Amino acid sequence: MSNVIRVKPTHDGTYTVYRGEAVLVSGLTRLQAERYEASLAAQAKVLEDA
């Protein structure tokens, strides 16, 4: 399950995107984090379909 992508809020009001236990990016707004998560999911789908 290390490929699970999650968005979690932080104590300072920003959001962090994780893949498994690894932090991919932090300090984002909620919209930025959701867009980043969506782009990763789209990339993964393209790779699966290839």
C-alpha positions as CSV (number, residue, x, y, z in Angstrom):
1,M,0.0,0.0,0.0
2,S,2.9,2.3,-0.3
3,N,1.4,3.8,-3.5
4,V,-1.6,5.3,-1.6
5,I,-1.7,9.1,-2.1
6,R,-3.2,11.1,0.7
7,V,-3.7,14.8,1.5
8,K,-3.6,15.8,5.1
9,P,-4.0,19.2,6.8
10,T,-1.2,20.5,9.0
11,H,-1.3,22.5,12.2
12,D,-0.5,25.7,10.4
13,G,-3.5,25.5,8.0
14,T,-1.6,24.2,5.0
15,Y,-1.8,20.8,3.4
16,T,0.7,18.0,2.8
17,V,0.6,15.3,0.1
18,Y,1.9,11.9,1.1
19,R,2.6,8.7,-0.9
20,G,2.6,6.0,1.7
21,E,4.7,7.4,4.5
22,A,6.8,9.7,2.3
23,V,6.1,13.4,2.1
24,L,5.9,14.5,-1.5
25,V,5.1,18.1,-1.0
26,S,4.0,20.3,1.9
27,G,2.9,23.9,2.6
28,L,0.2,23.9,-0.1
29,T,-3.3,25.4,0.0
30,R,-6.1,22.8,-0.1
31,L,-6.8,23.5,-3.8
32,Q,-3.1,23.1,-4.7
33,A,-2.9,19.9,-2.7
34,E,-6.0,18.4,-4.4
35,R,-4.7,19.4,-7.8
36,Y,-1.3,17.8,-7.1
37,E,-3.0,14.6,-5.9
38,A,-5.2,14.6,-9.0
39,S,-2.2,15.0,-11.3
40,L,-0.4,12.1,-9.6
41,A,-3.5,9.9,-10.0
42,A,-3.8,10.8,-13.7
43,Q,-0.1,10.0,-14.2
44,A,-0.5,6.7,-12.5
45,K,-3.5,5.8,-14.7
46,V,-1.5,6.6,-17.9
47,L,1.3,4.3,-16.7
48,E,-1.2,1.5,-15.9
49,D,-2.8,1.8,-19.3
50,A,0.5,1.8,-21.1
